[in-house]
Amino acid sequence: MLKFLDSYCKAYSLEYDFMYLPMDFRYLDNLGYAFVNFTSGDAAQKFKEVLQGYKWNTFQTDGGKLLSSKKICDITWARIQGKEGLVKRFQNSTFACDKPGFLPVMLDPPRNGSDPNPAPPLVVGRIWRRDISKTH
């Protein structure tokens, strides 16, 4: 998802500083929506104008696998606005996964797709690991 956002931000001179793509950890598939915080209202509006109604047809997974999809992009404004609000919402959350790549991320400095080596994302939230030794 970061690569996808980077490509659009580079093409349209936009910046974003938070991203979370909720996942179904059992099937390792996204739930079909994401939270993205752009650094300005104008950037968010431009992104909406460009991608509203976008047909995914095919997309590439992080592992490079191409998958087909019939999903159509529908962009709406979230109840929680701003990087600070999103970080506050997710910072104490736990996620039942085994990879930090599935967690929400804060981007500091904000990303605009032009840096070939952007700063690594800062993970927001924690991985929840069940202690198997205590279940037997």
trRosetta pair geometry for C-beta under 8 A, 3 or more apart (Angstrom, degrees):
i j d omega theta_ij theta_ji phi_ij phi_ji
1 4 5.5 -53 -151 36 37 115
1 5 6.3 35 153 -16 68 105
1 19 6.3 176 118 166 120 134
1 21 4.7 173 -34 -44 161 142
1 30 8.0 107 -60 -88 126 152
1 34 6.2 164 -154 -112 146 153
2 5 5.8 -56 -147 40 32 109
2 6 6.1 37 153 -24 66 106
2 19 6.4 159 -86 70 77 161
2 105 7.8 -15 -78 61 122 147
2 111 7.4 21 -163 85 96 172
2 121 7.1 -116 -94 -51 147 134
3 6 5.6 -52 -145 35 30 115
3 7 6.5 31 157 -22 63 103
4 7 6.1 -55 -154 30 28 109
4 8 6.9 16 155 -7 62 107
4 59 8.0 -13 -82 -146 136 113
5 8 6.1 -64 -151 42 33 103
5 9 5.9 30 156 -19 70 112
5 16 5.9 -60 173 35 133 147
5 19 6.5 -122 -17 -95 164 145
5 36 6.5 180 -112 -128 136 137
5 111 7.3 80 114 96 112 126
5 113 7.4 -149 121 -68 60 106
6 9 5.8 -59 -141 40 28 110
6 10 6.1 29 160 -21 65 107
6 111 6.1 -62 -98 154 87 125
6 112 7.8 73 -140 115 66 21
6 113 3.7 140 -178 -106 65 84
6 118 7.6 -134 -109 -22 130 146
7 10 6.0 -53 -148 34 27 111
7 11 6.5 23 156 -16 61 110
7 113 6.0 164 -66 -140 16 137
8 11 5.7 -57 -145 39 33 110
8 12 6.1 -8 168 15 69 113
8 14 6.9 -14 123 42 83 130
8 47 6.7 83 139 -126 133 90
8 50 6.7 153 -158 107 117 146
8 51 7.1 -6 -132 -56 155 121
8 113 7.3 -178 58 -57 38 154
9 12 6.7 -77 -137 56 23 83
9 13 7.6 -4 174 178 58 4
9 14 4.2 -107 -131 72 73 86
9 15 6.3 93 -160 -86 127 29
9 16 6.3 -115 -85 0 140 97
9 111 6.6 102 78 121 164 81
9 112 4.9 -144 146 -158 118 45
9 113 4.1 157 77 -13 94 117
10 13 7.9 21 -168 -70 22 39
10 112 6.5 109 -82 141 57 68
10 113 3.0 -112 -43 112 93 127
10 114 5.4 143 -118 -64 95 65
11 113 7.5 -32 -5 100 61 159
12 46 5.7 171 160 144 134 127
12 47 7.3 163 82 -81 151 62
12 50 6.3 -102 -67 -50 155 157
13 112 7.1 5 -153 -169 42 120
14 38 6.1 -51 -179 -139 109 119
14 43 4.2 127 -142 -154 93 104
14 46 6.1 -161 -81 81 121 126
14 47 6.0 93 -136 -61 168 101
14 112 6.6 174 86 -136 40 80
15 38 6.7 113 83 -161 53 72
15 39 4.3 -7 92 12 108 128
15 40 7.6 67 53 4 96 89
15 43 6.2 -73 42 -123 61 164
15 110 4.2 64 171 132 113 131
15 111 6.7 158 -151 78 70 35
15 112 4.6 -40 -92 -80 79 93
16 19 6.5 63 137 -56 131 100
16 36 5.5 -37 -147 -179 143 98
16 37 6.1 131 -160 81 83 50
16 38 5.0 -55 -95 -99 79 54
16 39 6.7 -149 -97 -23 25 79
16 43 7.5 -166 -67 137 71 136
16 107 6.7 64 108 44 71 141
16 110 6.2 170 80 -164 22 100
16 111 6.0 -23 61 60 76 86
16 112 8.0 146 15 -84 62 49
17 37 5.7 -52 62 93 76 105
17 38 7.9 102 11 -147 76 16
17 39 5.7 82 -16 -74 112 90
17 83 4.9 -34 100 -87 116 137
17 106 6.6 8 158 -165 79 69
17 107 4.9 -139 -145 63 47 88
17 108 6.8 54 -154 -73 104 63
17 109 7.9 -76 -110 168 102 41
17 110 4.0 -63 -74 -102 93 92
17 111 7.4 157 -88 14 46 69
18 35 7.0 -37 126 124 103 97
18 36 6.9 158 89 -155 68 35
18 37 3.8 33 46 27 108 116
18 83 4.8 166 -30 -120 126 80
18 86 4.9 117 155 85 159 148
18 87 6.9 -120 -110 -52 134 82
18 104 7.1 5 -172 178 92 104
18 105 7.1 175 -148 92 51 52
18 106 5.5 -17 -100 -111 81 61
18 107 6.7 -147 -63 13 33 85
18 124 7.9 5 -140 -5 100 149
19 34 6.7 -6 -164 175 83 118
19 35 7.0 160 -151 88 35 65
19 36 5.2 8 -107 -107 79 74
19 37 7.7 -131 -60 21 50 71
19 104 7.2 179 94 -154 40 66
19 105 5.7 -6 59 58 82 92
19 107 7.2 37 3 -24 97 117
19 121 7.8 -73 48 -127 103 139
20 34 6.5 169 86 -161 48 71
20 35 4.5 8 52 50 97 105
20 86 7.3 -170 -2 -178 125 121
20 90 6.6 -170 -81 -82 156 163
20 103 7.6 -49 -124 159 95 40
20 104 3.5 -26 -89 -105 116 89
20 105 7.2 163 -76 17 67 58
20 124 7.7 -72 -77 62 118 118
21 30 5.2 -48 164 -125 106 126
21 34 4.5 -26 -97 -107 71 104
22 30 6.8 104 82 -160 52 75
22 31 4.5 -21 99 21 103 128
22 33 6.7 11 35 72 109 81
22 34 7.4 -169 10 -101 70 48
23 28 6.9 -8 -177 -143 122 38
23 29 6.9 150 -155 80 77 28
23 30 5.5 -60 -101 -104 66 51
23 31 6.6 -153 -104 -22 13 86
23 97 6.9 54 76 -80 134 138
23 102 5.1 -64 16 -155 148 112
24 27 4.8 10 107 43 117 97
24 28 7.3 -74 86 -12 72 12
24 29 5.2 -5 49 61 108 79
24 30 7.5 127 9 -161 79 5
24 31 6.0 121 -37 -75 86 79
25 28 6.8 26 -154 -77 35 55
25 95 7.4 149 -62 168 137 86
25 96 5.2 -163 49 95 162 86
25 97 4.8 -138 -119 -85 127 84
25 102 7.0 76 -98 176 96 161
30 33 7.9 -170 156 34 105 35
30 34 7.6 -20 -171 -66 137 92
32 71 6.2 -157 -139 -124 100 141
35 78 6.0 42 -126 -73 95 157
35 80 8.0 3 -144 71 135 107
35 86 6.2 162 149 -133 135 130
35 104 7.3 -14 66 -120 121 114
36 47 7.6 -111 101 142 139 164
37 81 7.9 125 -121 -168 103 49
37 82 6.5 62 -145 -168 133 15
37 83 4.9 165 113 -73 158 68
37 86 5.7 -136 -44 1 134 148
38 41 7.7 134 87 -89 113 16
38 43 3.9 -160 169 100 132 112
38 44 4.1 -172 39 -62 133 77
38 47 6.3 -168 -65 -4 144 138
39 43 6.0 45 52 25 67 153
39 110 5.1 -9 -58 -116 131 168
40 43 4.5 100 59 2 84 100
40 44 7.2 -150 95 -3 48 84
41 44 5.6 -54 -150 37 36 112
41 45 6.2 36 153 -19 68 106
42 45 5.7 -55 -146 38 30 111
42 46 6.3 33 154 -21 65 106
43 46 5.7 -53 -147 35 30 112
43 47 6.4 33 154 -20 64 105
44 47 5.8 -54 -150 35 31 113
44 48 6.4 32 152 -19 64 106
44 77 7.8 68 156 -104 138 89
45 48 5.6 -54 -150 36 32 113
45 49 6.4 35 152 -21 66 104
46 49 5.6 -52 -148 34 32 113
46 50 6.4 26 155 -16 65 108
47 50 5.9 -60 -148 39 29 108
47 51 6.0 -12 168 13 67 116
47 75 7.2 173 116 -134 90 162
48 51 6.7 -76 -131 53 21 85
48 52 5.4 37 174 -47 67 108
48 75 4.4 -151 -120 97 85 145
49 52 6.6 -28 -121 8 16 112
50 54 8.0 22 129 -59 65 121
51 54 4.5 -40 -161 -20 69 132
51 73 5.0 -64 157 124 95 157
51 75 6.2 89 89 -38 102 131
52 73 6.5 -135 -127 108 22 99
52 74 7.1 46 -145 -128 72 39
52 75 5.4 -92 -87 25 80 106
53 72 6.1 -20 -152 180 42 109
53 73 6.4 -26 39 67 13 83
53 74 7.7 57 -66 -85 43 60
54 72 7.0 157 77 -161 42 60
54 73 3.9 20 49 19 93 130
55 71 7.9 152 -152 90 51 46
55 72 5.5 -27 -98 -106 64 80
55 73 7.8 -117 -57 4 23 84
56 59 5.4 -34 -178 -40 107 114
56 69 4.2 -21 98 85 124 128
56 70 7.7 16 56 65 98 4
56 71 4.8 20 15 69 132 91
56 72 7.3 -139 -3 -84 83 30
56 73 7.1 120 -50 -43 88 87
57 68 6.8 -53 167 -147 49 74
57 69 6.6 41 76 60 8 75
58 66 5.4 9 -180 -175 121 100
58 67 6.6 161 -152 82 70 37
58 68 5.3 -40 -94 -101 77 56
58 69 6.8 150 -98 18 24 82
59 66 7.4 164 83 -148 26 59
59 67 6.0 -22 62 61 74 87
59 69 6.0 9 4 2 106 131
60 64 6.3 -20 -173 -145 108 32
60 65 7.0 151 -154 74 61 35
60 66 5.6 -33 -96 -93 71 65
60 67 7.8 151 -101 17 23 75
61 64 6.7 -36 71 31 77 21
61 65 4.5 5 32 54 119 88
61 66 7.9 -140 4 -69 80 19
61 67 6.4 64 -39 -9 100 115
62 101 7.2 75 -122 158 170 146
77 81 7.4 -3 180 -87 101 106
78 81 6.6 162 78 -74 89 59
80 85 4.5 -172 -179 141 93 117
80 86 5.8 133 124 -79 121 63
80 89 5.3 -3 -142 -47 171 147
81 85 5.7 57 70 42 40 153
82 85 4.5 89 66 9 91 105
82 86 6.8 -164 93 -5 47 87
83 86 5.9 -62 -147 41 30 108
83 87 6.1 29 158 -19 68 108
83 106 6.6 90 -167 -134 111 100
84 87 5.9 -54 -144 38 28 110
84 88 6.2 30 156 -20 63 108
85 88 5.7 -55 -147 36 29 112
85 89 6.4 31 153 -23 63 107
86 89 5.5 -52 -148 33 33 115
86 90 6.4 0 164 5 66 111
86 104 7.2 -158 157 -174 104 145
86 124 7.8 74 130 113 85 170
87 90 6.5 -76 -144 51 26 90
87 91 5.5 40 165 -50 69 109
87 104 8.0 -175 -105 124 52 133
87 106 5.8 24 -91 -77 115 130
87 124 5.5 -125 -132 -127 72 142
88 91 6.2 -35 -124 8 21 116
89 93 7.7 11 136 -31 61 123
90 93 4.8 -55 -155 17 57 127
90 103 8.0 142 164 -177 126 86
90 104 4.5 26 141 29 164 153
90 124 4.8 71 102 128 114 116
90 125 4.9 -60 161 -56 92 110
91 124 5.4 -71 -90 -168 62 92
91 125 6.4 -134 -131 -66 19 53
92 125 7.6 -28 59 -115 10 64
93 104 7.9 68 57 10 131 121
93 125 4.4 -32 72 -123 88 113
93 126 7.3 180 94 30 46 71
94 125 6.8 171 -92 -178 24 95
94 126 5.0 -32 -108 77 74 93
94 127 7.2 37 -160 149 77 10
94 128 3.8 77 161 -58 117 109
95 102 6.3 -170 143 108 143 106
95 103 5.6 -170 23 -96 152 85
95 125 5.8 62 -16 140 109 134
95 126 7.2 171 19 86 77 41
95 127 6.0 -50 68 -112 85 48
95 128 6.2 177 66 7 27 92
96 128 5.1 -39 -85 67 58 113
97 102 4.3 -70 137 65 172 149
97 103 7.4 -159 56 -53 132 78
97 127 6.0 -94 71 -131 71 95
97 128 7.9 75 21 42 51 73
98 127 6.8 82 -119 -163 25 136
98 129 7.5 76 -105 -98 74 99
99 102 5.4 95 78 -6 88 99
99 127 7.8 148 47 -102 14 135
100 103 5.4 -45 -163 17 59 120
100 123 4.9 -60 -172 -95 115 149
100 127 6.5 -88 -80 -46 67 119
103 123 4.9 51 88 -156 134 100
103 124 6.5 -175 151 61 106 54
103 125 4.8 -159 -157 67 116 113
103 126 7.9 91 -117 -22 145 5
103 127 7.1 -95 -57 -65 127 76
104 123 7.5 110 78 -162 53 55
104 124 4.3 -44 92 64 103 109
104 125 5.7 92 33 -1 96 121
105 121 3.5 -2 -171 174 138 130
105 122 6.3 131 -162 62 75 43
105 123 6.0 -43 -102 -98 76 43
105 124 6.4 176 -100 6 19 91
106 121 7.0 137 60 -169 37 77
106 122 4.6 -32 64 68 92 104
106 124 5.5 89 -23 -47 97 116
107 110 5.7 79 104 -127 106 39
107 111 4.9 -60 170 -15 152 98
107 118 7.6 -14 -156 162 113 130
107 119 7.3 134 -163 75 71 100
107 121 5.7 -46 -86 -114 76 78
107 122 7.4 -179 -80 19 27 84
108 119 6.8 -65 86 94 49 147
108 122 6.3 -1 22 -2 103 130
109 119 6.4 110 26 13 67 135
111 115 7.3 -109 -137 37 77 112
111 118 5.4 17 -112 -142 106 153
112 115 7.5 87 53 -4 78 89
115 118 4.5 111 89 -78 120 73
130 135 7.2 33 154 -44 114 129
131 134 4.6 46 102 11 110 112
131 135 7.5 164 97 -22 63 86
132 135 5.7 -57 -156 24 44 115
132 136 7.6 22 159 -9 70 103
133 136 7.1 -70 -161 35 33 98
